């Protein structure tokens, strides 16, 4: 197994070498997660690995680069403190916001009173 990780898709591996039996451990286009590590460990110990049940929150789809740019523009325009916004969203970086939380992020920024509003 070999992956390329890039800045434009943080945490989402682009397979370089991925044999068929490993594909269930690393769902295409999804974040690397602890579950992948557990599955690799089980496989290495000799267990047969079956496709895991994927719950909607286990491998969340993330916002696009365009959506990140939109949020960043609003943050700058309103003078919102990025650290406070990220803490509110429960992430360390804009790229970690799940697609299902994008609308929540937009609404929060619309209501935010940043430094420029004072």
RAWOQUI-V947083 format. One record per residue. N is the residue number from 0. RES is the residue in three letters. OMEGA is omega in radians with two decimals (NA if undefined). Layout:
BEGIN
n:N res:RES omega:OMEGA
n:N res:RES omega:OMEGA
END
This chain:
BEGIN
n:0 res:UNK omega:3.10
n:1 res:UNK omega:-3.11
n:2 res:UNK omega:2.99
n:3 res:UNK omega:3.07
n:4 res:UNK omega:-3.07
n:5 res:UNK omega:-3.10
n:6 res:UNK omega:-3.11
n:7 res:UNK omega:3.09
n:8 res:UNK omega:-3.06
n:9 res:UNK omega:3.10
n:10 res:UNK omega:-3.14
n:11 res:UNK omega:-3.06
n:12 res:UNK omega:3.00
n:13 res:UNK omega:-3.04
n:14 res:UNK omega:3.00
n:15 res:UNK omega:3.02
n:16 res:UNK omega:3.13
n:17 res:UNK omega:-3.13
n:18 res:UNK omega:-3.07
n:19 res:UNK omega:-3.07
n:20 res:UNK omega:3.14
n:21 res:UNK omega:-3.06
n:22 res:UNK omega:3.13
n:23 res:UNK omega:-3.13
n:24 res:UNK omega:-3.07
n:25 res:UNK omega:-3.11
n:26 res:UNK omega:-3.09
n:27 res:UNK omega:3.08
n:28 res:UNK omega:-3.11
n:29 res:UNK omega:-3.14
n:30 res:UNK omega:2.93
n:31 res:UNK omega:-3.11
n:32 res:UNK omega:-3.13
n:33 res:UNK omega:3.14
n:34 res:UNK omega:3.10
n:35 res:UNK omega:3.11
n:36 res:UNK omega:3.10
n:37 res:UNK omega:-3.13
n:38 res:UNK omega:3.10
n:39 res:UNK omega:3.12
n:40 res:UNK omega:3.12
n:41 res:UNK omega:3.13
n:42 res:UNK omega:-3.11
n:43 res:UNK omega:3.13
n:44 res:UNK omega:3.07
n:45 res:UNK omega:3.11
n:46 res:UNK omega:3.01
n:47 res:UNK omega:-3.08
n:48 res:UNK omega:3.08
n:49 res:UNK omega:3.13
n:50 res:UNK omega:-3.13
n:51 res:UNK omega:3.02
n:52 res:UNK omega:-3.11
n:53 res:UNK omega:3.09
n:54 res:UNK omega:-3.10
n:55 res:UNK omega:-3.08
n:56 res:UNK omega:-3.08
n:57 res:UNK omega:3.13
n:58 res:UNK omega:-3.05
n:59 res:UNK omega:3.00
n:60 res:UNK omega:-3.09
n:61 res:UNK omega:3.12
n:62 res:UNK omega:-3.12
n:63 res:UNK omega:3.08
n:64 res:UNK omega:3.11
n:65 res:UNK omega:3.11
n:66 res:UNK omega:3.08
n:67 res:UNK omega:-3.14
n:68 res:UNK omega:3.10
n:69 res:UNK omega:3.13
n:70 res:UNK omega:-3.14
n:71 res:UNK omega:3.10
n:72 res:UNK omega:3.12
n:73 res:UNK omega:3.13
n:74 res:UNK omega:-3.14
n:75 res:UNK omega:-3.10
n:76 res:UNK omega:-3.10
n:77 res:UNK omega:-3.13
n:78 res:UNK omega:3.13
n:79 res:UNK omega:3.09
n:80 res:UNK omega:-3.08
n:81 res:UNK omega:-3.11
n:82 res:UNK omega:3.13
n:83 res:UNK omega:3.13
n:84 res:UNK omega:3.13
n:85 res:UNK omega:3.11
n:86 res:UNK omega:3.10
n:87 res:UNK omega:-3.12
n:88 res:UNK omega:3.11
n:89 res:UNK omega:-3.13
n:90 res:UNK omega:3.11
n:91 res:UNK omega:-3.08
n:92 res:UNK omega:3.12
n:93 res:UNK omega:-3.10
n:94 res:UNK omega:-3.12
n:95 res:UNK omega:3.14
n:96 res:UNK omega:-3.13
n:97 res:UNK omega:-3.12
n:98 res:UNK omega:-3.13
n:99 res:UNK omega:3.12
n:100 res:UNK omega:-3.10
n:101 res:UNK omega:-3.13
n:102 res:UNK omega:3.09
n:103 res:UNK omega:-3.13
n:104 res:UNK omega:3.13
n:105 res:UNK omega:-3.13
n:106 res:UNK omega:3.13
n:107 res:UNK omega:3.14
n:108 res:UNK omega:3.09
n:109 res:UNK omega:-3.10
n:110 res:UNK omega:-3.05
n:111 res:UNK omega:3.04
n:112 res:UNK omega:-3.11
n:113 res:UNK omega:-3.11
n:114 res:UNK omega:-3.10
n:115 res:UNK omega:3.13
n:116 res:UNK omega:-3.06
n:117 res:UNK omega:NA
END
